[in-house]
Amino acid sequence: MAMSAEKRAEASERMKGLHASGKLGRAPKPIVARTPTEAYIGITATWSIGISVDWEKLPMPEAQQAYAQLRKEFEKAGFILNQRSMPAADGYTCFMCKKFHLGLARGTDFSYVNPQTGLMQPVSICGELCWIHYQELRIKERKERELIPRNS
């Protein structure tokens, strides 16, 4: 289940309050990198980014460090935006262990017939052990069906 924007904002404010009160240690610093030669990355509260680096004159170790920080921040932004753009992860309840799992099932059988309803229903299985137990259940059901005498 995805958290709504309002709940995320409330949680963020709570965390900021805990940081400010000292209960969680020091507050996170804003993203600012400064080098002696005026390399600067500043992100304001709105979303503007200012980058002022003299890449030609910046000593190579500091330039590599500034580049690594930029790259790390852009990769983080890409990861977060990709996650935000994805639909919320749905889950399923395993047919055998009856536990709820996030994501996709490891196995699905579309041929199971529910004995109560007589209708076919998809069965989601979480892992190898549950799949083995499910196969044992299906074999047992098939053997029981074959033992029932048929009217000729």
Contacts in CASP RR format, 6 or more apart in sequence:
PFRMAT RR
TARGET T0000
AUTHOR 0000-0000-0000
METHOD contacts of the structure
MODEL  1
MAMSAEKRAEASERMKGLHASGKLGRAPKPIVARTPTEAYIGITATWSIG
ISVDWEKLPMPEAQQAYAQLRKEFEKAGFILNQRSMPAADGYTCFMCKKF
HLGLARGTDFSYVNPQTGLMQPVSICGELCWIHYQELRIKERKERELIPR
NS
1 88 0 8 1.000
2 88 0 8 1.000
2 89 0 8 1.000
3 11 0 8 1.000
15 24 0 8 1.000
16 27 0 8 1.000
18 24 0 8 1.000
19 25 0 8 1.000
19 26 0 8 1.000
19 27 0 8 1.000
19 28 0 8 1.000
20 27 0 8 1.000
30 42 0 8 1.000
30 43 0 8 1.000
31 41 0 8 1.000
31 42 0 8 1.000
31 43 0 8 1.000
31 73 0 8 1.000
32 40 0 8 1.000
32 41 0 8 1.000
32 42 0 8 1.000
32 43 0 8 1.000
33 39 0 8 1.000
33 40 0 8 1.000
33 41 0 8 1.000
33 66 0 8 1.000
33 69 0 8 1.000
34 40 0 8 1.000
35 58 0 8 1.000
35 62 0 8 1.000
35 65 0 8 1.000
35 66 0 8 1.000
36 62 0 8 1.000
37 54 0 8 1.000
37 57 0 8 1.000
37 58 0 8 1.000
37 59 0 8 1.000
37 62 0 8 1.000
38 52 0 8 1.000
38 53 0 8 1.000
38 54 0 8 1.000
39 52 0 8 1.000
39 53 0 8 1.000
39 54 0 8 1.000
39 58 0 8 1.000
39 62 0 8 1.000
39 63 0 8 1.000
39 66 0 8 1.000
40 50 0 8 1.000
40 51 0 8 1.000
40 52 0 8 1.000
40 53 0 8 1.000
41 49 0 8 1.000
41 50 0 8 1.000
41 51 0 8 1.000
41 66 0 8 1.000
41 69 0 8 1.000
41 70 0 8 1.000
41 73 0 8 1.000
42 49 0 8 1.000
42 50 0 8 1.000
42 51 0 8 1.000
43 49 0 8 1.000
43 50 0 8 1.000
51 70 0 8 1.000
53 63 0 8 1.000
53 66 0 8 1.000
55 63 0 8 1.000
58 66 0 8 1.000
89 102 0 8 1.000
89 103 0 8 1.000
90 102 0 8 1.000
90 103 0 8 1.000
91 100 0 8 1.000
91 101 0 8 1.000
91 102 0 8 1.000
91 103 0 8 1.000
91 104 0 8 1.000
92 100 0 8 1.000
92 101 0 8 1.000
92 103 0 8 1.000
92 104 0 8 1.000
92 105 0 8 1.000
92 124 0 8 1.000
93 99 0 8 1.000
93 100 0 8 1.000
93 101 0 8 1.000
93 124 0 8 1.000
94 100 0 8 1.000
94 101 0 8 1.000
94 105 0 8 1.000
94 124 0 8 1.000
94 125 0 8 1.000
94 126 0 8 1.000
94 127 0 8 1.000
94 130 0 8 1.000
95 112 0 8 1.000
95 123 0 8 1.000
95 124 0 8 1.000
95 125 0 8 1.000
95 130 0 8 1.000
95 134 0 8 1.000
96 125 0 8 1.000
96 126 0 8 1.000
96 130 0 8 1.000
96 133 0 8 1.000
96 134 0 8 1.000
96 137 0 8 1.000
97 126 0 8 1.000
97 130 0 8 1.000
99 126 0 8 1.000
101 126 0 8 1.000
105 124 0 8 1.000
105 125 0 8 1.000
105 126 0 8 1.000
106 125 0 8 1.000
106 126 0 8 1.000
106 127 0 8 1.000
106 128 0 8 1.000
106 131 0 8 1.000
107 124 0 8 1.000
107 125 0 8 1.000
107 127 0 8 1.000
107 131 0 8 1.000
108 122 0 8 1.000
108 123 0 8 1.000
108 124 0 8 1.000
108 125 0 8 1.000
109 122 0 8 1.000
109 123 0 8 1.000
109 125 0 8 1.000
109 134 0 8 1.000
110 120 0 8 1.000
110 122 0 8 1.000
110 123 0 8 1.000
111 120 0 8 1.000
112 120 0 8 1.000
112 121 0 8 1.000
112 122 0 8 1.000
112 123 0 8 1.000
112 138 0 8 1.000
113 119 0 8 1.000
113 120 0 8 1.000
113 121 0 8 1.000
114 120 0 8 1.000
114 121 0 8 1.000
123 134 0 8 1.000
125 131 0 8 1.000
125 134 0 8 1.000
END
